[in-house]
Amino acid sequence: MTISGKAALITGAASGIGRAIAEVFAGAGARVCIADISIDAAQQAAAQIAATYDVKACAVEMDVSDESQVSAGFDAMAAQLGSVDILVSNAGIQIISPLVDLKYEDWKRLMAIHADGAFLTTRAAMRKMIAQGNGGAVIYMGSVHSHQASPLKAPYVTAKHGLLGLAKVVAKEGAEHRIRANVICPGFVRTPLVDKQIPEQARTLGITEAEVVKNVMLKETVDGEFTTAHDVAQTALFLAGFDTAALTGQSITVSHGWHMQ
């Protein structure tokens, strides 16, 4: 099982989990395309990865909720790297709010990035993979919230649940083309996205930030530890390199035991 020589597009890859996945993939010999809403950050990340791992890397500007940008991004990747073999649909945001106070525009914005973005990038990737005829892997960045709920996160929980259904459909439709689809479901990973949630939840719940970390985020883990971006990246590497349909349409939870299936 290897991804050496394969070309992978990772959304939201200029930082955080996406950046960690891009680095692990490059270290395994893959060519990587850094897709991010910030082209400057994407270009910087691609240059650093190319220099560090001696692989081809490119950068594309991509708002995953913009159909034309997604299509153009995959065309640019294919032109620069030669193929589209792996998609990691990772871009995301978080909005903390009680459901009764949640603004409709905030609901739509989060769903556009997580749900519409997953659809648009999947469709573009599958079109390339089918035309190439070499199969491929689609990996969605789900969450423990793909399986259970927490207060204050209605759109996020809804979108992450939806990725499980999308992966199963892609697994069914992609099988004849040797395209596999799976979902990684991390627990809390200490990224800028999570760091932003800590004070937001502290204000909303009326507790300290330390209590948010200990009693909300890590309460259900077996060891009180955050999942790391490297943990998630290693899981993505495994799924990308597992090249048979023995493992498709599945979710793998990486959460220090927070959620057990």
C-alpha positions in Angstrom: 0.0 0.0 0.0 1.7 3.2 -1.2 0.8 6.6 -2.5 4.3 7.2 -4.0 3.9 8.9 -7.4 0.2 9.7 -6.8 -1.1 13.2 -7.0 -3.3 14.5 -4.1 -5.4 17.6 -3.7 -6.0 18.6 -0.1 -8.5 21.4 0.6 -7.8 23.9 3.4 -4.2 22.7 3.3 -2.3 25.9 4.0 -2.5 25.2 7.7 -3.7 22.9 10.4 -4.8 19.3 9.7 -4.7 19.9 5.9 -1.1 21.1 6.1 -0.1 18.1 8.2 -1.7 15.7 5.7 0.0 17.4 2.8 3.4 17.0 4.5 2.8 13.4 5.4 1.7 12.6 1.8 4.8 14.4 0.4 7.0 12.5 2.8 5.5 9.3 1.3 6.4 10.4 -2.2 3.1 11.9 -3.4 2.8 15.0 -5.5 0.6 17.5 -3.6 -1.7 20.3 -4.5 -2.4 22.8 -1.7 -5.9 24.1 -2.2 -6.9 27.0 0.1 -9.0 30.1 0.1 -5.8 32.1 0.6 -3.6 31.7 -2.4 -0.7 33.4 -0.7 -0.7 31.0 2.1 -1.2 28.1 -0.3 1.8 29.1 -2.4 4.0 29.5 0.6 3.0 26.1 1.9 3.5 24.4 -1.5 7.0 26.0 -1.9 8.0 24.8 1.6 6.7 21.3 1.1 8.4 21.0 -2.3 11.7 22.1 -0.9 11.5 20.0 2.2 10.4 16.7 0.6 11.8 17.1 -2.9 8.4 16.4 -4.6 6.3 18.4 -7.0 3.8 20.6 -5.3 1.4 23.2 -6.6 -1.0 25.7 -5.1 -4.5 26.7 -6.2 -6.9 29.3 -4.8 -10.1 27.5 -3.9 -13.2 28.6 -2.2 -14.8 25.1 -2.0 -18.3 26.5 -2.1 -17.6 28.3 -5.5 -18.3 25.9 -8.4 -16.1 27.7 -10.9 -13.1 27.9 -8.5 -13.3 24.2 -7.7 -13.5 23.3 -11.4 -10.6 25.6 -12.3 -8.5 24.3 -9.3 -8.8 20.7 -10.4 -7.9 21.7 -14.0 -4.9 23.6 -12.8 -3.8 20.6 -10.6 -4.1 18.1 -13.4 -2.1 20.4 -15.7 0.7 20.9 -13.2 0.9 17.5 -11.5 -0.3 15.3 -14.4 -3.2 13.5 -12.6 -5.8 13.6 -9.9 -5.5 10.4 -7.8 -6.5 11.5 -4.2 -8.9 14.0 -2.8 -8.8 15.0 0.8 -11.9 17.2 1.5 -10.7 18.9 4.6 -11.7 22.6 4.4 -14.1 23.7 7.1 -15.2 26.4 9.6 -17.0 26.3 12.9 -19.8 28.5 14.3 -20.7 28.3 18.0 -24.3 29.3 18.8 -27.4 28.0 20.5 -29.8 26.8 17.8 -32.5 29.4 18.8 -30.0 32.2 18.3 -28.3 30.9 15.1 -28.5 33.2 12.2 -29.7 31.6 8.9 -26.9 33.1 7.0 -24.4 31.5 9.4 -26.2 28.1 8.9 -26.0 28.5 5.1 -22.3 29.6 5.2 -21.2 26.6 7.2 -23.2 24.2 5.2 -21.9 25.7 2.0 -18.3 25.0 3.0 -18.8 21.6 4.6 -21.6 20.0 2.5 -21.6 21.9 -0.8 -17.8 22.0 -0.8 -17.6 18.2 -0.3 -20.0 17.7 -3.1 -18.3 20.1 -5.6 -14.8 18.8 -4.9 -15.9 15.2 -5.0 -17.7 15.7 -8.3 -14.6 17.4 -9.9 -12.2 14.8 -8.5 -14.4 11.9 -9.7 -14.7 13.3 -13.2 -10.9 13.5 -13.4 -10.4 10.0 -11.9 -12.9 8.4 -14.2 -11.4 10.0 -17.3 -7.9 8.8 -16.2 -9.1 5.3 -15.6 -6.7 4.6 -12.8 -9.1 4.6 -9.8 -8.6 6.9 -6.9 -9.3 7.7 -3.2 -11.7 10.3 -1.7 -11.2 11.1 1.9 -13.6 13.3 3.9 -12.6 15.1 7.1 -15.5 14.2 9.3 -15.5 14.4 13.1 -16.7 12.6 16.2 -19.6 14.9 15.5 -20.3 12.7 12.4 -21.6 10.2 14.9 -22.9 12.1 17.9 -23.9 15.6 18.8 -22.8 18.4 21.1 -24.7 21.6 22.1 -24.1 24.8 20.2 -23.0 23.2 17.0 -26.2 22.5 15.0 -24.9 23.2 11.5 -21.5 21.5 12.1 -23.1 18.4 13.5 -25.6 18.3 10.6 -22.9 18.7 8.0 -20.5 16.2 9.5 -23.3 13.6 9.7 -24.0 14.2 6.0 -20.4 13.3 5.0 -21.1 9.8 6.1 -23.9 9.5 3.7 -22.0 11.1 0.9 -19.1 8.8 1.4 -21.4 5.8 1.1 -22.9 7.0 -2.1 -19.5 7.7 -3.6 -18.3 4.2 -2.5 -21.3 2.7 -4.4 -21.1 4.9 -7.5 -17.3 4.9 -7.6 -16.8 1.1 -7.3 -16.9 0.3 -11.0 -14.2 2.9 -11.5 -12.1 1.7 -8.6 -12.7 4.9 -6.6 -12.9 4.5 -2.9 -14.4 6.9 -0.3 -14.0 7.0 3.4 -14.4 9.4 6.3 -11.9 10.3 9.1 -13.6 11.3 12.3 -11.2 13.1 14.6 -11.8 14.2 18.1 -10.6 17.7 19.1 -7.4 18.6 17.4 -5.6 21.7 18.7 -5.8 23.8 15.6 -6.6 27.5 15.1 -10.2 26.4 14.5 -10.4 24.7 17.9 -8.4 27.5 19.7 -11.1 29.9 18.5 -13.9 27.7 20.0 -12.4 27.7 23.5 -13.2 31.3 24.4 -16.5 31.2 22.5 -17.7 28.2 24.4 -16.4 29.7 27.7 -18.5 32.8 27.1 -21.6 30.9 26.0 -21.5 28.3 28.8 -20.3 30.7 31.5 -17.2 28.7 32.5 -13.5 29.2 32.2 -11.4 28.3 29.2 -9.6 25.7 31.2 -13.0 24.1 32.1 -14.0 24.1 28.4 -10.8 22.1 27.6 -11.1 19.7 30.5 -14.8 19.3 31.0 -16.2 19.8 27.5 -13.6 19.0 24.8 -11.6 16.3 26.5 -14.1 15.0 29.1 -15.0 11.8 27.2 -11.5 10.8 26.1 -9.8 7.9 27.9 -6.7 10.0 28.7 -7.6 13.6 28.6 -5.4 14.2 25.5 -6.0 16.1 22.3 -5.9 14.2 19.1 -2.9 15.5 17.0 -2.8 16.6 13.4 -0.2 14.0 12.9 -2.6 11.3 14.2 -5.1 12.4 11.6 -2.5 12.7 8.8 -1.3 9.1 9.4 -4.9 7.9 9.2 -5.3 9.7 5.9 -2.1 8.1 4.6 -3.4 4.7 5.4 -6.8 5.3 3.7 -5.2 6.9 0.6 -2.8 3.9 0.2 -5.3 1.2 0.8 -6.1 0.4 -2.8 -8.9 -2.1 -2.7 -12.7 -1.8 -2.1 -12.3 -3.9 1.0 -12.1 -0.6 2.8 -14.7 1.8 1.3 -17.8 3.6 2.6 -16.4 3.5 6.1 -15.5 5.9 8.9 -12.5 5.7 11.2 -12.7 7.6 14.5 -9.5 9.1 15.8 -10.4 10.5 19.2 -8.6 9.0 22.1 -11.6 6.9 22.8 -14.1 9.8 22.9 -16.4 7.9 20.5 -16.1 4.1 20.2 -17.9 2.2 17.5 
